[in-house]
Amino acid sequence: MTRRIVLPVLALSLLAALPALAGNKKDLTLTSPGGAIRAEIKAGGKITYAVSYGGKRILDESEIALKLGDGTVLGSDRKVKDVKKGEVREKGLPAVAYKKAAVDDCYNWLTLGFKTYSVEFRAYDNGFAWRFVTKGKKGETIVKDEVAQFNFAQDWTSWVPFVRTDNIDSFDVQFGNSFENIYQHINLTQWDARRLAFLPVAVDAADGVKVCITESDLYDYPGMFLNRDGNGIRGVFAPCPKEVEEFAAHKGLQDVIRSREDYIARTDAARSFPWRIVAIVPEARQLADLDLVWQLARPADPKEDFSWVKPGKVAWDWWNAWNLYGVDFEAGVNNDTYKYYIDFASSKGIEYVILDSGWAAGRQMDLFQVSPKIDLEELVRYANSKNVGLILWAGFKAVDPDTEGVFKHYAKMGIKGFKVDYMDRDDQVIMNFYERVASTAAKYHLVIDFHGAFKPQGLSRKYPNVLNYEGVHGLEHLKWSDPTVDQVTYDVTIPFIRMVAGPMDYTQGAMRNATKGNYRPVSSEAMSQGTRCRQLAEYAVFDAPLTMLCDSPSNYLAEPECTDFIASFPTTWDETVPLCGEIGEYVAIARRKGDTWYVGAMTDWNARDLTLDLSFIGPGARTMTAFQDGVNAHRAARDYRRTVSALPADGQVKIHMAPGGGWAARIEK
């Protein structure tokens, strides 16, 4: 008999609990609210799960377990103490600094209860997730390892970002990496078992179904890598660092791990562990608008006020190498240059200017020593007078010893945030650094952009002042990458994979644009691959509450139409609608802020014609300002055409994109 219980704290949720079911073995099922996803869960000696979508098997039996330091294996119990099932239907959960103003959280759940722990499963209409929860015991416990298998039903193709390293003799070397790489599109059985892949990873299942693996609610615990496991893949976790040395190659701003412990975490004995997520959708475009990481992340403390958090756009100095022209001073790390950046930002309504590498003196290990080339307090006063906030770049080794002191000092001065760089790990120690930075920055009302970072994992829901993460093979790579690097194909891959995890600091906005044959790396005057309109479209396609304008103010001022257009873009949204797309081929996304819609589309190196269905915008006269690839964009990538017209009454908009091209529009009443 099933009892239905309504909890007052979840007025919109209905939970049903099954009475305790004791026994040696349990075969259970959990289905999603709409019924498409069905998980078969077995317990008794070990815990396994298998997942089907639309009646077709996606994952065969796959084992999950936690191995503790005292030899206990959570998941190996032969006796299940109790089984509970229920459903949650919460509508309109408010989201701060996110790609939509509110999120519905609707899922069915099942919990296996054991003597000292439980395993929680959730089935959403677009995914399946599980986690371990330990209880009762106080103090610490050691986690030696975690078993997380993903045994796919067939040898499907996958989209894999392997760790970038020439040394694949051991996993230890690969655990230290910047989480930036292009994707290999290969069969699951073609994975090199010597190499680690970082999350998220996507798989092309049968009949167009797409699967994406990632994680959420990651605290005091290492992130998950993936590695080939026979015909399937499995989770791999970095052991805790033991001996740590300064990495001189990056000016002492980074660590190198010389030895590791024989465990992955020393943590609280009673706690919840991270959610393992298997997103499943019927077509690729739906991957571009998943909320699973946010839904499974812990919310912010309701007593905390984050109304001060200000997302926005950033005029950035480093990518364009401080290259100004037509000015009467020598450009570089000095007050004249930064005042010019501030004036530019103020004139275009850009919320922030960043001072990247160079503002701190010496080896940049002492953040209290400002370069004598600049007067930082004067720059803060000047920026405040222009309604522009300043953000400072810092290596994590400079922030780590005195996070409280650094943030308190610069918040008092009037700095608005920090871009923290060079972590390049996701073991337990560095994960705790992430949370310490987030919480301390929140205390002093500072926004955070994590660079040299792994993908988002839900931290931004608890700390909405964490606005962005790198963990992406962004535009900076075109300052030095060989022409064989295909950034254009990567651009139309990441909306379906990397963006599943959350926002990404790709740093778009290049005004120097190159066709496939014309691109070359020029560090001091960098260019993009693909057309000008592609760069504009990325402001609608890419999720980034803190969004860079990567190019020089001089280049932007020389291109007023394009600059005014991207400067008008919001960076957080009330609504997001994925329009169409295929991984590695093309993508189109519409986003709404208030009454205005912004639309972006991009293609690979193939010219492409699309019809975008914008009928959901609804009736009423609307003006569409569009930027489309010019007739000669296939030869001169900067060629574009701006048009102003009425949105067709039926909402059907036909567009053409040149090779490596894009299309972008603002649609307003």
Beta strands, then each sheet from edge to edge (+ up, - down):
strand 1: 3-5
strand 2: 15-17
strand 3: 26-31
strand 4: 37-43
strand 5: 47-53
strand 6: 56-68
strand 7: 73-74
strand 8: 82-94
strand 9: 102-113
strand 10: 117-124
strand 11: 127-134
strand 12: 140-150
strand 13: 157-160
strand 14: 184-187
strand 15: 197-198
strand 16: 201-204
strand 17: 210-216
strand 18: 224-229
strand 19: 232-237
strand 20: 241-246
strand 21: 255-260
strand 22: 265-268
strand 23: 275-281
strand 24: 312-315
strand 25: 352-355
strand 26: 389-395
strand 27: 417-421
strand 28: 447-450
strand 29: 466-469
strand 30: 513-514
strand 31: 528-529
strand 32: 546-549
strand 33: 575-582
strand 34: 586-593
strand 35: 596-603
strand 36: 608-613
strand 37: 623-629
strand 38: 640-646
strand 39: 652-657
strand 40: 662-668
sheet 1: 1+ 2-
sheet 2: 3+ 4- 5+ 6- 7+
sheet 3: 3+ 4- 5+ 6- 12+ 19- 18+ 15-
sheet 4: 3+ 4- 5+ 6- 12+ 22-
sheet 5: 8+ 9- 10+ 11- 23+ 17- 16+ 13- 14+
sheet 6: 20+ 21-
sheet 7: 29+ 28+ 27+ 26+ 25+ 24+ 32+
sheet 8: 30+ 31+
sheet 9: 33+ 34- 35+ 40- 37+ 38-
sheet 10: 36+ 39-
end
